[in-house]
Amino acid sequence: MKFTAVAAACLSLFSQVIGETNVAGPSSSKVTLPATFKPPQVFKNANLVHVISLEKSYAKESINVLIENTSPEPQDEYFLPFTSDQMERIGGFEVKDRKDASVSGFVIEAVEFDQLSDTQYYRIRLPTPLPAKGQQTLGISFYYLNSFAPLPAAIQQSEKQYLVYEFSAYCQSAYPTLKQKTEVKLPSSDIPDYTKFAGSGETKEFPQKQGSKLIYGPFPEIPAGAVSPVKVRYEFTKPITHVSLYERDIEVSHWGGNVAFEERYTLYNHGANLSAQFNRVKWAQSQYFNPQSYALKELKVPLRVGSKDAYFTDAIGNVSTSRFRSNRREAVLELKPRYPVFGGWKYPFTIGWNADSKTFLRKKSGDNYLLNVPFIEGPKQPEGVAFEQIHVRVLLPEGAENVKFYTTIPESAITDYTVDLQRTYLDTIGRTVLTIKARNLVDDFRDRELIVSYDYSLAASLRKPLIIFSSMLAVFVGMWTISKVDVRFSTK
C-alpha cells in the first residue's frame, strides 16, 4: 500500500495520541455544560435542505444548511438538537463545508447539560469564527441505528416486509429557519402509508410523491425547536443486518513478514419475525427462483488483493459453505451461513485471513514504523450493515513503544482507547496491544484508514530469537551437566 503525504501529515498531528504503555484514553467524548444551558440565539438558517435516506438497513440523514451570524460579534459554536433516544442511536457524525471541500478543522462534540432533559445537543465548532452577518454553508451528515420497526411485526417467510420510520417534517434546529424542505428517499415506490397534511403556497398537500421519493415542503419561516411528527411505512424485503458486537484483531509479525486479521461478529437480523415455524423444504424450493427475501442468505467480504489463508467458523466449527476467491485483481470471501437468518435470529461467527506485511507496513525512519490498515472491513451488502459496538485491537511486536494512532473515522465515534501488554507464546514482557473502541458505525465507513506509528528497535526485534537460543542452550547445557553427574552407588 502506498502511504499518501496527507496520511503522513496527519500522523505528525495525531489528534488521537497515546504515548506510553498502560495509558487509557477518555471513556467519553461528551462536554458537560450547566443544567440551565440553552444555545444562544446567534445564528439563523437562511436555507435548509434535509435529506433522509431509508434505502439501506439504517437511516442516513443529511442537512445542507446556509447559516448566518445574526449577532454583532464573531461566532464559532453551532448547536444541533437531538432527543435522548436519538443520541443513543446516532453515529458517524460529520461536518463539511459545502462550498469549499478544502476547509477542515470542524470539531464535533456531544454536549451534556441535563441528564433528565429529553433534548441534548451536538456542538459544532467552526474552523474560523463567522463574522457578523457572515454566511457559511454546512453539510452535516449522520446515521441512526435501530431506527426501524417492522409492521406487521411477524410475517410468513415468503411475504413482503414493511418497515415504519418516524421523523419530523421540520428539521431539528436550535435556530429559526427561514426556508426549508425535507426529502425522504425510499428503496421502492411501494409506500402504502405516510403522513399527509395541508401544504402551503401553490402546493395544496404535503408530501409530494415522486416515484420512490417524498418531499415535505418548502416551508416558510419555522421557529427554533419546532417539530412536525411524520410516519412513513414502506416496503423493504431485505435483511436488516445489525452487528451488535464487532471485534477485529490485527496482529503484526515482523519476523514472519505477515499481518493476520481476525474478525468476530455477533450478528442479528432486526427484520420482522416469522409468524410460523420455519419450513426448510419450502425454503429450498423457493431458491430455484431466487426470490427477494428478508432473510440473510449470504455475505460477501471484499479483501485487499494478496490476502490468503481465509477461514470462516462459527460456534460449531468450520463452515464449509464459504468460498474464497483471490487473484491479481481481487480477493473476495463469500460466506453462506448454515441457515438463513430470518428476523429476530442471531448468527455469531468468525472470519480471518493473512496478508503480506509489505501491503500495510513500512519503515518510516530509524526505528519508526507505520502501519496503515482499514479501521473496519467486514461484509459489503447492497442493503448495508450497521455496527453497534466496535472493538479494534492492534497487536504489535513485543518491545514496540511510543505508540500513536490516527484514524479517518469520525472522532465522535471513538469512545475509548488504551495501550496494554498481552503475553503470548515465548514472550517475556508481552506484546504491545493498542485497543480502540467505537460505536454506531455503518459500512459506509468501510476501509476508512487506521494509521499506527510505533518504534521498534533492533534490540527489541532480537529479543525473542535470543531468548529462544539462550533457553535452548541452557537446556542442552543442563542436560550435559546432568549427564556428567555420577549417580551410581559407590562400593567400599
N, C-alpha and C positions, 0 to 999 in steps of 0.2 A: 504494500500500500504506500502511496506517495503521501507524505505529510505536507500539507499546504503551509504557506507562510502565515496565513491567518491563524491556523492552529498553533503555530509556534509563538505568535504574538500573544495569543490568549494564554498560553502557558506561562508567559512572563508575568501576567497579571494574576491568574489563579484566583478568581473570585471565590472558589471553594478551595481552601488551603488546609493541609494537615502537615505539621512539621515534625512531630515527634511520635514515637510509639506510645500506644495506650492513651491517646488524646481523643476525646469524644467531641463530636460536633454538636451544634444546637439541636435539641429534640423538637423544637418548634420554630417556625418562621413567623409567628404572629407578633404583632406590635400591640402593646397594651396602652390604651388611652383612658382618660377619665370617664366614669359612668355617665356623665352628663354630656358627653361629646355629641355634636351634630356637625355635619360637614358645612363649613362656611359657604354662604351663597356668593361665590366669587366668579362663577362660570355660568354660561348658558349654552345650550346645544342649539346652534343655528340650524343645523340639518342633521338628521339621523336616519340611517337605514339599518334595520335589524333583520338579519337573515338567520333562520332556523333550519338546519338540515337534519331531516329524520330518515335519510337514505340508508343509514347503517344501523347497527345494533346498539348505538349510543347516539345521543343528541349532540350536535355541534352548533354553537351559536356564534355569530359574528356580528359585531357592532361597528359600523363605519360612521363616525361622528365628527362633525366640524364643531370644535369647541371655541368659545370666545371668552376672553377675560373681561369681566364686567366691573372689576374693581380698579381703583386708581393705582394700585401697587402691582408689581410683577408677581405672578403666582406660578407655583410648580407642583401643587398637590391636587390631583383629581380623584374623586371618590366614586366608586360604583357599588350600589347596594345589592345585597342578596339576603334571602331568608336563611335562617339557621339550618334548615333542611338542605337547601341548595349548597351551603358552604361545606357540608359533609360530603357531597357528591360531586363537587366541581373539581376540575383538574385541567392541566395543560394550558394554564392562563398565560397568554402572550399579548404584547402590545407592540405595534409598529407605527411608523409614520407613513400614512398612505401616499403622501405626495413625494416623499424623499426616502427611498429604501436604505440609503446610506446612513441615516440617522439612527443611532443606537444609544444605549445607556438608560433605557426606561427601567425603573426599579419598581417591582410589584411586591406588595406586602399585604398579608391578611391582617386586618385591624380588629382587635378585640377590646370592646369598651364596656359591655354589659352582657354577661353570660345569660341573663334572663330575657334579654331583648330578642325578638324574633328577627330584627333587622341587623345584619352585620355588613361589613364593608371590606372591599379591596381598595388599597391606596396605590395610586399610580403616580410616581414621581417623574416629572418630565425631565429630559436631559438638560434643558436650559429653561429658566423661568420665562413664562409667557408675559410679555409687556401688556400694559393697559390697552384694551381694545384689540389686542393681538389675537390671531386665529391660528389653529393648528388642526389638521385632520388626522384623527387617530383610527387605527384599525385594531380593534380588540377582539380576540377570539378565545374561546374556552369550550370545555366539554362537560357534559353531565353523564355520570354513570348511574345505573339502576334507576333510570328515569321513565321507563315504560311499564304499563300494566296491561296484560293480555285481557281481552274481552271478546268472547267469554273466556273465563279462566281455565276451562278444561274443554278439550275438543277431541274428536276422533283422530287417529294417526294419519288419515288421508285428507283431512279437512284443511281449509284455508285458515290462517292465523291472522287475527286482527289485534292491533295494539292501540292503546289510548295514551295520548301525551297532553299534559296540561301546561299552559303558559299564560303570559299576559300579552294582549294585543298591543299594549303600550310598553315600550322597552323600559326596564328598570333604570331609574336615573335619580340622582340626588340633586339634580338641577332642572330648571324649566327647559322645555324643548319646544322650539318654535315650529318645527316641521318634522314629521317622521312617518315612516311606514314599516310594516313588518311583513317579510316574505317567508313562507313556510314551504320548504322543498320536501316532497314525499317520494317514496320509491315507485309508486304507480298512481294511476288516476282512479283507482278503486278506493274512494273515500266516502263511505256511507254516511258518516255523521261528522258534523263540525259546527261550532258555534257561529251563529249569524246575528248581526244587529244592524241597526239603521246606519246608513252611510252619511256622507257629507258632500256638499257641493253637487257636482254632476253625477256622483256615484250614489245610487239610492240604497244600496245594501252592501255591507262588508261581510265576508271577504269576496273578492273577485277570484273566480276559479279559472285557471289557465292550465289545462291538462293536469299535470301532477303537482301544480303549484297553487297555493292560496296566498292572496295578497290582502292584508288588512291595512287600510289607509290609502292615500296620505291623510294624516290627521292634522288639524290646526294646533295652535299652541296648547301644550299639555303641562300642567304644573308638576313640580318635583314630587316624586313619590307616588304618582297616580298609577293605578293598575286597572286592567280590564280583563277579568278571567276568561280564558278560552280553552276549549277542549276539542281535540281532534281524534277521530277514530279512523284508522286506515289499515289496509291490507299489507302484511309483512310476513309472507310464508317463507321465512328463512330462520335459521337458528339465531338466538340471541346469545352469542358466545361471550361468557364472562369468566375471567380468571381471577378468583378471589386471592390467590397467593401465587406469585411468580418468583421463583428462586433461580438465580443464574450465577454459576461459578465459572470463573475464568482462571485457569491455572497455567502459569508461565514457567517453562523449563528452559534455562539457558544451555545446560549440558545436552539435553535431548533435542534442542532446536525445535521445540513444539509448544503450541498453545492449545490446551484442552478445554473444551466448552461442555458444560452440562447444565441443562435447564429442567427444573421440576415444576409441574403445573398442578394446581387444584382447580379444575375446570368445571363449570356449570353451564347448563342451558337454561336461561331465565325466561324461556318461552312458555306457552300455555301447557298445562299438564294434560296427560292422557285421561280421557273420560271413561276409558275401558281398558282391559288388560291388553298389553302389547301382543300383537299377532305376528309372529315371525314368518309364518307361511305367507300371509298377505303382504308382508313387507318384501319378502324375496320375490314374489310375483310382480310387484309394482316396479322393482328395479330394472326389469327388462324395458320398461318405457321411460325410465329415468325421470319421473315427475318431480316437480318442485316440492320440497318438503321442509318443514320447520325443524326436522331432526338433523343433528350434526353427523354427517356421514364420513367426512374426511377432512384432513388438514394438510396444507402444503406449506412447507418451511423453506423458503429460498435461503441458501447459504452462500458464503463467499466462494469464488472459484478456487479450486485447490483443496477444498475441505475433503476429509476422508474418514474412514472408520466410523461411520454414523451408526447409531443404535437407537432403539425405541423399546422401552419397557414400561410395564405397569405393575400393579400390586401382585399379579400372578407371576409375572416373569417376562421373558422376551416376547414381543408381539411380532409374529411372522408376516402379518399382512402389510408391513411397511415396504416401501420401495425407495431406494436411494440412487439418484442419477447424478453422475459427476463427469464432466468433460472440460475441455478448454474454454467453453463458453459459459457454462452454468453448473451449479450444484444445487439440487433440489431434493429435499427429504419429504416424501409423500407418506402420510400417516393415515391409516384406517383403524379406528378403534375396534375393539372386539364386538361392540354392539352399537347400534345407532343411538345417539344421545338425544333423547326427547326432552321436552320442557320439564324442569324440576329435577332432572337427572344429573348425577355427578360422575366425572371421569378423571381421576388423578393419574398422571403418567410422567415419564422421564424420557428426555432425549439427550443425546450427546454426540460429539464429533471432535476430531482433531484437525489441526491446521498447522502449516509450516510457520514458524515464528517470524520468518522474513516478511510475511504478509502484514504483520501487525506491529512488529518490534524493530526499532533501530537505535543505534548508539548515537547520542547527540554530541557529546564531547567529554573527554576524560572518562570518568566512571559513571556518567549520567546516561540513562536510557529513557526512551519514550515509547509507551505502549498506546496504540490507537485502535480501539475496538468499538463496535456498536454498543450503546447502553442497553438496549433491548433488541432482540431479534424476534424469534417466535413465528407463529403462523401468519401468513398473508392471505386473508379471506375476502371475497367480494363483499360480504356482509359486515366485515370488521370484527375486531377483537378488543375487548376492554380489559385492562389490568388494574385491579383494585390496590393490592399491596405488592410492591416490587422490592426484592432484596437482591442486590448485586454484590458478589464477593470477588475480589481480585486477589488471587494467591500468588504472591511474588516470591522470588527465590529467598532462601534463608540468608540473612545478612543484609537484605535490602533496607535502605534507610532513606530519610529525608523524602518521604512520600508526599506528593502533591497531586491534585487532580483537577480537571476542568471538564465540564460536560455541556453540551448544547441543548439538553432538555431544559424546560423552564425551571428556573431556580426555585420558584414557589412550590414545585412538586417534590423537592427533596426535603425529607423530614428529619434525617439523622445521618451521620457518618462517623466511623471510627477506624482507627488503625490498631490492630492487635497482633498477637502472635499465636500461631497454631502449630503444634508439633505433629509431624507425620513421620514416615519411615526414615530412619537413620538421621534424624535431626538432632541437634544439640540444643540450640536456643529456640528453635522453632521458626517457621516461615512467617514472613510479614504478610498480613491479610488486611486489605482495605475493604470495608463493608459500607455500602451506600444504600440507604432505604428511601424509597419514594412511594408516592400514592397517586391513584387516579390518573393513569396514563392510558392512551389508546394506541392502536397500531399505526396511526398517522405519525407517531414519533419513532417508528421502527427505523433503525440504522442511524439515529442521532448519535453523535460521537461521544465517547468517553476517553479522554486522554489522561494517561497516568505517567507522571515523571518520578523517577526514583534513582538513587545512587546505589551502585553495586560494584564494589571494588574487586580487584584481582584476588586479594587475600580472602574475601568472603566467598568468591567462586571456588577457591581451592579448599575451603574448609571441609566440605563433605568428602571429597576423594582422599584428603589427607587423614581424616578421621577413620575412614574405611580402611585405608592402608595401615594406619597405626594399630587399629583394632585387630586386623588380621595378623599383623606382625606380632602383636602381643600374644595372640592365641598360639601362634606357632612357637614363639619363644617359651611360652608357658608349657606347652606340650613337650618341647625339647628338654626343658628343665626337669619336668616330672619324669621323663624317660631316663634321666641320668640318676635319679634317686634310687638307691638300693633299698628295696623294701623286704628283702629276704631275711629270714631269721638266721642269726649267726650262731655257730656252734663253737663251744669252748673245747 
